Amino acid sequence: MADAMDIEESYDIEETWLLLAFLIVYFTYYITKVVKKPMVVCGNTKFKEFVSRHIPIVDEHYWPTIWCFQGQLHTLLKAILNLRSSVKLNYRRELVMTPDDGEICLDWVDDPYDNTTSTDRLNSEDERPIVILIPGISGSSAEGYAKEMVQSVLTLGYKAVVFNNRGLGGATLRTPRTFAVTNTDDMRTVILHIKRKHPRAPVMAAGASAGGINLFHYLCNYGDECFLNGAMIVSVLYEMVQSTKSLESFPNIVLFNNTLTSDMVNRIVKQNLPMIQQSKVNLDVNHILKSQTIRQFHTRLTVPMFGYRDCESYYEEANLAGKMHKIQVPTLFMSAADDPFAPLSSIPVEEMKQQDNILLVATRYGGHAGFLEGLIPRGGGYIHKVFTQYIDAIFKHGDELRGSLVKSKSCPNFH
């Protein structure tokens, strides 16, 4: 009996030492290989100096969640946390009609939090800065990440408004037209509407994923007449064909592609089926409903609806590479090298190095729109630290950039 107890105790000690050794190796790997400062790319010396003074977080190490830092797992965990978000907001809904009689829902939160960290109080309410938030392709103001970004804006004392695309966020789809990342008509309508109602307020915009692609094309299309003081683009797909191939590879096709496609079919098509069936374009609605991949969805719905020859031509126009020089206002791109939607090789780093108005912050880990941190991740995480420092810097100190960036009619004073 004693020998058996001795053997069992020996096994327990051995297992304890093995566990301890594993933890030491794992923690050593985490400290030496995972915890890194982000790569910061900017072609303008003055912009770099501005970043060092007012956005110090990008010069610090990013500590992703230690037990879940790998790209796919990180992305999945963030998606789960979005669904479980505890942020409560009282939106004020405003309906904006488009020239073709479409309907867009804007969800506003005007009142700052009591614990506002902004040190400079504005002279009047009509001068209070506004941040427009643009969710992903099937997202809305109800998404956890959107509410977290609204919360970040409010803590600074600014106004926040979420731009819900047609047929999403409870909006009624009044015309048989949905969304394409290359079409910026609706974004133009919204931004002009906001500027007409708040002519003295500086305005910035932030877009995530497909919302970021749409914002990018808006900035390119309208250049120095975009009526924005700055922009932030998060986890964007820079090169659509390469990103699509990445999403169609295993395990991404199972983890993300099929799930996202199902979500798009349900939210965009099924919830608006009667109106989509009225489209004058020859749409095979039953075929659209059977889509299992993002490529199939775009081929069957987006391509015919917006008049593209095929999916490849749509993706080619959607690409960001080769167009960076068209951006005329300070724009921060934030990406992760392990983003399963947009791998590091798809980011046009060399092109971005040549631009005056662009700042790229790329972390080694962070997944797609994840950037979680902490042993028990909660709240916005690392991305919201960058986001709040950046928008606060542009609104408060943007005049320091005057003359060093390409001049823009849209932000003459960089309020």
N, C-alpha and C positions, 0 to 999 in steps of 0.2 A: 504493500500500500504506500509506504514511504517513497519507494522508488518511483511509483506512478506519479505521486504528487511532485516529486523533484523534476521529473520529465515535463510535466505540465507547466510547472513554474519556469523551467528553462525555455519552453516554447513561448510563454508569455513575454519573457525578457527579450527573446530574439525578435518577436514581432514588434515589440516596443522600439527596439533599436532600428529595425528596418523602417518603421514608420518615421522615426526621427530623422534617419538618413534621407529618406525620400523628401521630407519637408525641407531639410537643409538644402538639398539639390534643387528642389522646385523654387524655393525662395531665392536662392543664388541666381538661378536662371532668370527669374522675374526681375530682380534688381539690375542685373547686368545686360539683359537682352530686351526686356519689355519696357521698363521705365526709361523713357527718353524724352528729350526736348523735341517739339515738333520741328519739321523742316519748314523754314520760312523763306518764301521766294518773293522778291519785289525788285523791279528794275529801277526804282526811283529812290535815290539816297534820302531825300527829304521825307518821303513816305516812310522809309525804314526808321528814321529818327523819330518821326511822329509816333510810330508803333512802339518804339522802345520807351518813350515818355508816357504814353497814355494807355497802352495795351500790354502791360508787363506780363500778363499770364502766358503770352506766347513765347516768352523767354524762359519759362519755368518747365520743369519736368512734368509730364502727364503720367499719372498713376492710374492706369485702368484697373477695373475690378480684378483682383488677384486670382480669383477662382474661375473667371469667365472672360478672358481677354481675347480669345481667338475670334476671328472675324464673323463666322457663321453663328457661333454661340452667342457672341456679343449682340449681334443683330436680333436674334430670336429673343434674348432676354429683354432687350429694349422694347420689342413689340409687345411682350407680355406686360411689362411695366406700364406701357401706354394704355393698355386695356384696363389696368387696375389703378390708374391715376386718381388721386384723391383731391385734386385741385377743383375747387368750386368757384364758378364765375357767373356773374349776372350780366349776360350779354344784352345790349340794346340793338335790335335788328333794324337795319335800313335796307329797303329794296331799291335797287338801281335798274332802270330799264335801259336796254341797249338799243342802238339805232334800228336793229331788225326785230324789235319787239321781244327780245329775250329778257330774262330776269336773272339778276345776280343778287345774292344776299351778302350784305356786309354786316358782320357782328362786331359791335364796338364795346369796349370797356373804357369809360372816360375817367372814372375816379381813381386817383392814385391810392396806394396803400398808405396806412397811417405811419408805417415805418419807412417812408420814402428815404432813400439814401442820397438823393440829389441835393447838392449843397447850394446850387444857384436857383433861386425861385424866379420864375418868369414874371414879366411885368403884367401880363394880362392873359386871360384864358385863351384868346384867339391866337396867341403866339406859342402856345404849348406844342412841342414837337409831337409828331405822329409817326408810328411805326406800322406799316402794312405787312401782315404775315400771310404767306401763300403756302398752303399745305401741298402734299403730294397728290398724285393723279386721282385718287378716289377719296382723299382726305377732306376734312372739314373742320370747323371750329370746335367740334365735339371731340377731336382726337386729343389724347393725353399730351403729346408733344406740342401741339398748338396751344393748349391751355398753359403749359409750362412756360412757353415763350411769352405769352401774354402776361403771365405773372411776373416774368423777368422785366418786361417793359414797365409794368405798373410800379415795381419797387423803385424805379428810377424817377418816377413822377411824370412819365410821358403817357400819351394816349396810345391805345392799341386797337387795331381793327383787323379782323380775319376776313380774307377774301375767299368766299366759297364759290367754286366754279358752278356753271349752270347745271341744274338738276341735282346738286349736292347740298348737304347741310340743311335739308328741309326746303330748299328752293324748288319752285315749280318749273319744270322744263316746258317753256311756252313755245319753243320752236324746235324742230327736229335737228338740232345741232348740239353736240356735246363739247369736247375739248381736244385740242391738239397742241403740243408743246411749242410748235412753231408759229401758231396763230396768236397774235398779241392784241387783237382788236378789243377784247373784253378788258384786258389789263389797262389799255389806253383809256377806255371809257371810265373805269374805276378811278384811275389816278387823276384824270382831268376833273372828275366829279368832286373828289376830295379837295383838290387845289382850288376849285371855284368856291367851295363852301368854307375853306380855311386858307385864304390867300396869304396870310401872314405866318402861317405855321410851317416850319421846315418839316420835310417828309423823307423817311427812309423806307426801304422795303427789304424783306428777307424771305427767301424761298427755299424749300427743302425738296430734294429729289426732283420729280417732274415739275413741281412748282418752281424750283430753282432754274431748270432749263427754260421754262417759260419766261421767267424774269430776265434771264440772260439775253434771250432774243428780243425782249422789250428794250433792254438797255442798248443793244446793238442797233435796233431799228430806229430808235429815236435819238440816240446820241446826246447832243447837248440840248435837246429839247425834251428830255425824259421827265423833267420836273421832280427829280429826286436829288436829295443831298448826298446820298450814298446807298449802298446795297450790300447784302450779305447772302451768299449762295452756299448752301450746305448739302454735302453728299450728292452732288450732281453727277449725272452720267455724261462724261465728256465726249465719248466716242460710241455712238449707239450700236454699231455692228459688233464691236468688241465686247461691249457690255452685254448685249443680247447673247452672244456666244458663251460668256461667263455664266449667265443666268440659265442657259440651257444645258450646262454641264452638271454632272452629278457631284455633290448632293444638292446644288443650288436649285435645280429644276424642281425637286421635291419640296425643299424647305421654303423656297420663296416664289419661284416662277408660277407654279400651279396655284399656290395659295393667293398670290396677288391677282392673278387672272380671274380666279373665282370671285374675289372681292370686287374687281372692276365690273364683271358681268352682272353681279347682284346689285351693286350700288348705281352704276351708270345706266345699264340696259334694263334690267328687270323692273327697277323702281320707276322707270320712265318709258316703259314699253309702249303704251298707247301713242305717245307723241313720236317716238322714234319710228314707229310703223307708218307714220304719215310722211316720212321723208320722201322727197321727190327723187332722190338718188336711189338707184337700184340696190337696196340692201337686202341681203338674205338673213333676216332676223334669226331664223332657226339655226342657221350656221353660226352666227355670232354667239348665240347662247351656248353652243357646244365648244366654244374656244377653251383650250386647256393651257395655252402658253400666251405670253405677252405678244409675241410675233403674230400668232394667229388672230388675236384680238385686234391688233392694229391693221392687219391685212384685210380683215373682214368688216371692220367698222371705220377706223380713222382714215384709212387710205381712200376709200370711195367717198366718204362724207366730205373730206377736204380736198378732193380732186387730185390726189397723187397718182402717178403711174403705177407704182407698186410700193411695197414696204421699204425696199432698199432706197428708193428716191426720198421717201419720208425721213428715213433715218439719216440720209446724207444731209438733208437740209437741217435736221435737228442737231447735228454735230456742233460742238463748240470750237474745236480746233480751227485755226485760220481766221477767226473772227474777233479775237481778243482786242485787237487794236481799235475796234469800233466803240468800245466802252469809254465814256467820257466823264464818269464820276467815280470816286473811290469805291472799289468793290472788293470785298473780302470773300475768297473762296476757302471753304473748310472741307477737307476730305481726310479719309483714313486709307493708308496703303493697303490694308487688308479688307477693304470694302468689297463684298462679293458681287455687288452691282457694278462697281467701277474700279477695277484693279489699278494699281499704281502705274502700270505701263500705259494706261489709257489717258493719263493726265498730261496735257501738253506743257510740261514744265519749262522747256527751253523757250517756247513762245511766250509764256507768262513772264519769264525773266526779262523780256525786252519791252514790257509795258510799264507806263508811268502810273496808270490808274488802278493797277491790280495787285492784290496781296494774296498769296497762297499760304495757308497754314495747313500742313499735312502731317498728321500723327502716324506713327508706325502701326498702332492698333486703334480700334474704335468701331469697326464694322460699318454698317450703313446707317447713318443718322443715329448712332449709338452714343459713343464717347462717355460711357458710364465710368464712375469712379467710386471708391469707397468699398469697404468690406461688405456692407449691406447697401447697395446702390438705391438711391431715392432722389427725387427731384430731377432737375435738369442736367446735372452733372457738368463735366468739363466744358461742353459746348456752350452752355448758358453763361459760364464765366467769360468766355471769349465774346459771346454775343453782347452781354451787357456792357463790358468794357469798350467794345468797338462802337456801339451806337452812342454811348455816353460821350466817347471821345469825339466822334464826328459832330454831334449836336453842340458840344461845349467848346471844343478846341479846333474845329475844322478850319477856322480862319488861318491857322498856322500853315495849312496846305496851300493857301492861295498863292498862285504864281508858280508853284512847283509841279502841279498837275496840269493836264490839258485843260484849258479854260472851258467852262461850261455855263451856258445861259441858264441852265436849270437850277444851278446852285451858286449864284453870283456872290453871296456873302458867306456861304458855309456856316449857317447859324449854329 
